[in-house]
Amino acid sequence: MKSRNQRELKRVVVTGMGSITPLQNDPESFWQQLLVGRSGVSRITYFDTSHHRCQIAAEVKGFEASDYLSLKAAKRTERCIQFAIAGARQALDDAQFSIDALNASQVGVVIGTAIGGIRIFEAQANVYAQKGPDRCSPFLTPMTICNMAAAQVAIQIGATGPCFCPATACAAGSNAIGDAFRLIQLGHVQAVIAGGTEAPITPLVIAGFEAARVVSTLNQEPEKASRPFDKSRDGFVIGEGSGILLLEELEHALRRGKKIYAELIGYGASCDAHHITSPLPTGAGAAQAMRLAIEDADLSPGQVNYINAHGTSTLANDAMEIKGISLAFGELAPLIPINSTKSMTGHLLGAAGGIEAIATIMTITKDQIPATLNLQNPDTECDLDFVTKESRHKIVDVAMSNSFGFGGHNVSLIFRKFPGMLE
């Protein structure tokens, strides 16, 4: 009898998707807004920004937690957790996937976040300062800690398989999808709810990023503020939301006879080991993650025909990513279409990898690459094939999605078109 380590790796497919974003609050509507080049960035409405240099963000509009939770549960649940539950329920409904006593132990939950329940943390810090410790909420801790989005999703849907939370800053959502991929590949579970969630638009978070000089201050033209790879870029625009996938073992998905969006075939991760906020300028760490994903997928670089870039709109990160792509793909790099959907959604931090995985999968299924909004004058260091002005029709068989986080966390995921995937 073969040991687990000697068994063939399972194939993993995407059968369900769910999203809450600054554009729209379901994957298909989100995709349509990407195609027409709509910006989700506007002036912040959640608090008075008159004392802030940055007064813009990509807020989620029209979200009602009560659509996914009871009113009592919603009151006891932080916004980033609400987003995760909404995305998970959408993904399960999309896949027509039911969880019961027979399969609960075969369903895992892996949901990443960079900051967790910062909104309640700030609010309760003010309560403590003004009224003392006896007035703090008993729900403070379970609403704040980063793991609770994954835990609450598991509780709500009844999944008793592995449940955890990567907290690798802006790479967290992609790490979550990659780690879920490994769980299924190794035969530990049959399905995993995976992705990222974030609700970081608060005074303290904005102040921290302002102090680090990494956010845009183009307050008078919010929709033009996120400008990945453009010469005039002055920082990223913070956003909020969630992007959640249902990943399934291929044979399990085929037995159910439901639609398959795409196959996840590669996962690469590395660390710059360089600086707490600045990426390694040479792009070597990012290139390592990309090479590892290509190797994991058993592909050659020439088989990748689209990249959804991390593309944050910061000076250092955009230049680094281009160098990384050039290192990973060599002379083939200028032939690969590249975009950054953060130009429209802003940067969702730990949720970015989740919604960008959805955008990448939709690109594969629709053979359309959304344009990078506001990219009018590409940086001289950014000399690759950027999709600009309007979406581009292209048959996309294999696509890469990149995510990089403070601390030097680098992640690349590779998705492939699945034969007959939407039949």
Backbone hydrogen bonds, N-H to C=O, Kabsch-Sander energy under -0.5 kcal/mol:
donor,donor_aa,acceptor,acceptor_aa,energy
6,Q,3,S,-1.1
7,R,3,S,-0.8
7,R,4,R,-0.9
10,K,185,Q,-2.6
12,V,264,L,-0.6
13,V,248,E,-2.9
14,V,262,A,-3.0
15,T,13,V,-0.6
15,T,246,L,-2.4
16,G,246,L,-1.0
18,G,244,I,-2.5
20,I,242,S,-2.3
21,T,24,Q,-1.2
30,F,26,D,-2.6
31,W,27,P,-2.6
32,Q,28,E,-2.1
33,Q,29,S,-1.8
34,L,30,F,-1.8
35,L,31,W,-2.3
36,V,32,Q,-1.5
37,G,33,Q,-0.6
37,G,34,L,-0.9
38,R,33,Q,-2.2
40,G,344,M,-3.0
42,S,57,A,-2.6
44,I,55,Q,-2.3
52,H,49,T,-2.4
55,Q,53,R,-0.6
57,A,42,S,-2.5
58,A,238,I,-2.8
59,E,57,A,-0.8
65,A,63,F,-0.5
67,D,64,E,-2.0
68,Y,65,A,-2.1
69,L,65,A,-1.8
74,A,70,S,-2.7
75,K,71,L,-1.8
76,R,72,K,-0.8
76,R,73,A,-0.6
77,T,74,A,-1.4
81,I,78,E,-0.6
82,Q,78,E,-2.4
83,F,79,R,-2.4
84,A,80,C,-1.5
85,I,81,I,-2.5
86,A,82,Q,-2.5
87,G,83,F,-2.6
88,A,84,A,-2.5
89,R,85,I,-2.6
90,Q,86,A,-2.4
91,A,87,G,-2.3
92,L,88,A,-2.4
93,D,89,R,-2.5
94,D,90,Q,-2.9
95,A,91,A,-2.0
96,Q,92,L,-0.8
96,Q,93,D,-0.8
97,F,92,L,-2.3
98,S,96,Q,-0.5
103,N,100,D,-0.7
104,A,100,D,-1.9
106,Q,103,N,-1.9
107,V,104,A,-1.5
108,G,191,A,-2.5
109,V,162,P,-2.5
110,V,193,I,-2.9
111,I,164,F,-1.5
112,G,195,G,-2.8
113,T,166,P,-1.5
117,G,144,T,-2.2
118,I,116,G,-2.0
121,F,117,G,-1.6
122,E,118,I,-2.5
123,A,119,R,-2.1
124,Q,120,I,-2.7
125,A,121,F,-2.0
126,N,122,E,-1.7
127,V,123,A,-1.6
128,Y,124,Q,-2.6
129,A,125,A,-2.2
130,Q,126,N,-2.3
131,K,127,V,-3.2
132,G,127,V,-0.7
132,G,128,Y,-1.5
135,R,132,G,-1.4
136,C,133,P,-1.4
140,L,137,S,-1.6
143,M,139,F,-1.6
144,T,140,L,-0.9
144,T,141,T,-1.2
145,I,141,T,-2.3
148,M,145,I,-1.7
149,A,146,C,-0.8
151,A,147,N,-2.4
152,Q,148,M,-3.0
153,V,149,A,-2.0
154,A,150,A,-2.4
155,I,151,A,-2.4
156,Q,152,Q,-2.7
157,I,153,V,-2.5
158,G,154,A,-1.8
159,A,154,A,-1.3
160,T,104,A,-1.6
160,T,158,G,-0.5
161,G,104,A,-0.8
161,G,107,V,-2.2
164,F,109,V,-1.8
169,A,167,A,-0.5
171,A,168,T,-2.2
172,A,169,A,-1.7
173,G,350,G,-0.6
175,N,171,A,-2.8
176,A,172,A,-2.5
177,I,173,G,-1.8
178,G,174,S,-2.7
179,D,175,N,-3.1
180,A,176,A,-2.2
181,F,177,I,-2.2
182,R,178,G,-1.8
183,L,179,D,-1.9
184,I,180,A,-1.9
185,Q,181,F,-2.7
186,L,182,R,-2.5
187,G,184,I,-1.5
188,H,183,L,-2.1
189,V,183,L,-0.9
190,Q,106,Q,-1.9
191,A,106,Q,-1.9
192,V,247,L,-2.3
193,I,108,G,-2.6
194,A,192,V,-0.6
194,A,245,L,-2.7
195,G,110,V,-1.7
196,G,243,G,-1.8
197,T,112,G,-2.0
198,E,241,G,-2.2
202,T,200,P,-1.8
206,I,202,T,-2.4
207,A,203,P,-2.4
208,G,204,L,-2.3
209,F,205,V,-2.2
210,E,206,I,-2.4
211,A,207,A,-2.4
212,A,208,G,-1.4
213,R,210,E,-1.5
214,V,209,F,-1.8
215,V,209,F,-0.5
216,S,236,F,-2.4
219,N,217,T,-2.3
221,E,218,L,-0.9
224,K,221,E,-1.9
225,A,222,P,-1.8
227,R,225,A,-0.9
230,D,227,R,-1.9
231,K,377,N,-3.0
233,R,230,D,-1.6
235,G,313,S,-1.6
236,F,214,V,-2.6
238,I,236,F,-0.5
239,G,347,H,-2.7
240,E,58,A,-1.3
241,G,198,E,-2.8
242,S,20,I,-2.6
243,G,196,G,-2.1
244,I,18,G,-3.1
245,L,194,A,-3.5
246,L,16,G,-2.7
247,L,192,V,-2.8
247,L,245,L,-0.7
248,E,13,V,-2.9
249,E,190,Q,-2.6
250,L,11,R,-2.8
253,A,249,E,-2.4
254,L,250,L,-2.7
255,R,251,E,-2.2
256,R,252,H,-1.3
257,G,253,A,-1.1
258,K,253,A,-0.9
260,I,421,M,-3.8
261,Y,14,V,-2.9
262,A,14,V,-0.8
263,E,416,R,-3.0
264,L,12,V,-1.9
265,I,263,E,-0.6
265,I,414,I,-2.7
266,G,414,I,-1.5
268,G,412,S,-2.6
270,S,410,N,-2.0
272,D,408,G,-2.0
283,G,280,L,-1.9
287,A,283,G,-2.6
288,Q,284,A,-2.0
289,A,285,G,-1.8
290,M,286,A,-2.2
291,R,287,A,-2.7
292,L,288,Q,-2.5
293,A,289,A,-2.1
294,I,290,M,-2.3
295,E,291,R,-2.7
296,D,292,L,-2.8
297,A,293,A,-2.0
298,D,295,E,-1.4
299,L,294,I,-2.2
303,Q,300,S,-2.2
304,V,301,P,-1.6
305,N,303,Q,-0.6
305,N,398,V,-2.2
307,I,337,P,-2.1
308,N,400,M,-3.2
309,A,307,I,-1.0
309,A,339,N,-2.7
318,D,314,T,-1.8
319,A,315,L,-1.4
320,M,316,A,-2.2
321,E,317,N,-2.6
322,I,318,D,-1.9
323,K,319,A,-1.8
324,G,320,M,-2.6
325,I,321,E,-2.8
326,S,322,I,-2.3
327,L,323,K,-2.3
328,A,324,G,-2.6
329,F,325,I,-2.5
330,G,326,S,-1.8
332,L,329,F,-2.0
333,A,330,G,-1.6
335,L,332,L,-2.0
336,I,333,A,-1.5
338,I,385,D,-2.4
339,N,307,I,-1.7
343,S,340,S,-1.3
344,M,341,T,-1.9
345,T,341,T,-2.0
346,G,342,K,-1.9
347,H,237,V,-3.9
348,L,346,G,-0.7
351,A,348,L,-2.6
352,A,349,L,-1.6
355,I,351,A,-2.0
356,E,352,A,-2.4
357,A,353,G,-1.5
358,I,354,G,-1.6
359,A,355,I,-2.2
360,T,356,E,-2.2
361,I,357,A,-2.6
362,M,358,I,-2.7
363,T,359,A,-1.9
364,I,360,T,-1.8
365,T,361,I,-2.4
366,K,362,M,-2.5
367,D,363,T,-1.8
368,Q,363,T,-0.6
369,I,392,R,-2.8
372,T,387,V,-2.8
373,L,371,A,-0.8
375,L,372,T,-1.2
376,Q,374,N,-1.4
379,D,229,F,-3.0
382,C,379,D,-1.5
383,D,381,E,-1.0
386,F,384,L,-1.6
387,V,338,I,-2.6
388,T,386,F,-0.7
389,K,372,T,-0.5
390,E,388,T,-3.0
391,S,35,L,-0.5
392,R,369,I,-2.5
394,K,367,D,-1.9
396,V,394,K,-0.7
397,D,395,I,-0.7
399,A,415,F,-2.7
400,M,306,Y,-2.4
401,S,413,L,-2.4
402,N,308,N,-2.4
403,S,411,V,-2.6
405,G,409,H,-2.8
408,G,405,G,-1.7
409,H,405,G,-1.2
410,N,270,S,-2.5
411,V,403,S,-2.7
412,S,268,G,-2.6
413,L,401,S,-2.3
414,I,266,G,-2.3
415,F,399,A,-2.6
416,R,263,E,-3.1
417,K,397,D,-2.9
421,M,418,F,-1.9
423,E,420,G,-1.8
